[in-house]
Amino acid sequence: MAREKPEAAADAEATPELSYREQLDFLNPIAQPLASRKLTRKLLNCSRRGSLAATKHKQLRRGVKEVQKFINKGEKGITVLAGDTLPIDVYCHIPIMCEDMSLPYVYVPSKSDLGIAAGSRRPTCVIMIKPHEDYQEAYDECLEEVTSLPVPL
């Protein structure tokens, strides 16, 4: 069994990553507002920095339960949701909670990219990036772009 894992890892490395356009084929119907390719890259880089700062200061919340808990507590940040999560019932209430609490949220195409950016080997369907002085400039830039996206009806 120990021999199967390295082979599976080699197969995973051999498969090419999907491009942004290819990932758009797997989106849910509720994935609005969707981040552009450029904004997706900025959000993933910001969450990568947040995961590095998270070891000391807990600047990144990951997973539906944890994000939901901190939205209810009134914590501020950018909520980033994966657009390819199925079933959508798992996290379809998060955007409504964000709207009720006046928090910005945005969808990115891939949950595996989101999980890697959050510092995990496992895919994750939602993260919350909190502001921190280590990456404040990148956070502010992302926040400005996310808030300028059109709100779905």
N, C-alpha and C positions, 0 to 999 in steps of 0.2 A: 504494500500500500504506500510505503514511503517513496517507492520508485515512480508511482503514478503522478505524484504532485509535481516533480520537476518536469516531467514530460508535458503535463497540462500547462505549466508555466511557459515552457518553450513554445507550445502551440499558441498560447495567448500573445506572446511576443511576436510570433510570426504573422499573425493576422494584422493587416493594416488598420489603423484607426480610421473611423469614418470622418469624412469632411463635414463641415457645418451644413452644407446643402443636403448631404446624404442623411444627416441626423434629423433634418426637418421632416423627412418622410415618416418618422415614428412618433410625431407629436400627438398629444391628446387634443380633443376639440376645445378644451377649456384653457389651453395654454396661451392666454393673452393677458397682459402685454408681453410680447416675446422680445428678448434682447437681440440686438443686431450682433453680427459676428465680432465687431470691434468691442462692443459693450460686454459681450460674453467673455471675451479675453480679459478685459479689465476687471470684471467681477471675480473671475476665477483667480486672477493674480492677487486681488485684494483678499479673497478668502484664504489663499495660500499664506499670505502675510499674517492674517488673523489666526490661522492655525498655529503658526510659529509663536505668536504672542499669547495664544490660548494656554500654553503650558504654564505660564505664570499668572495671567490675568483673566482667563476664561472669556476671551473676546469673540469666540465663535460658538454658536449653538447649533447642534446638528441632530437631525431626526425629528419626526413629527411630534412625539410626546414632549421632548425638551423644548422645541420652538413654541409649541402651543402653550406650555406652562409659562414661559417667559413673556409671551405676548399678553397672556392674562394678567401677569404681574405688572405690566406696563413698561417693560424694558424697550428701549429704542434701538433701532438698527434697520438694515436693509434685509428683507426676507427674499431669499433666492430659492425658487422651486424648479424641479426638473420637469420638463415637458413630456418626457417619455415614460412616466410612471403609470403602471397599470396594476390594479384597477384604480380609477380616479377617485373612488370613494375613500381611499386611504387618506387623502390630503385635500379634498376639494373644499373643506371648510376653512382652511388656512387663509386664502385670499379674503374671505368675508370677514374673518377676525381682524386681518390687517386693515381693511377699509374701515371697520368700526373703531379701531384704535388710531387711525390716521397714520399708519406705517406704510412706507413704500415697499412694493413687492414687484418681482419680475420673474419671468420664466426663462430658463436656459434649456437648450435642446437635450442635454445628456445627463442622466443621473450618475453614470460612471465617472464622467469628467468632474462632476460636482463632488463626488466622494473623494476622488484623488486630490482635488484642490483643498478639500477640508482636512486632509491629512489622514485619510483612512484608506484601507485597501478595498473596503466594501462600498458599493454604490449607495448614495443617500438621496432621498427625494426632496429634502428641504433643509436649508441652513439659514441662520441669521448671523449677519456680519455686524458686529457692534463697533462703534467708533473707538479709536485708540490713537494716542499720540505717535506711535511707531509708524503708522501708515495713514495718518490723518489726511494728507493731501490726496492720496489715491481714493480714500473713502469719500471725501467731499466731491471729487470728480464723478465717481460712480453714483453718488446720491443725486447730484444735479441731473445726470442723464436719465436715471430711473424715474425721477419725479417729472421729467419732461415728456415721458412716454404717454401716449393716449390711454385713458382709463377705459376698460371694457364696459359695455352697457349691461 
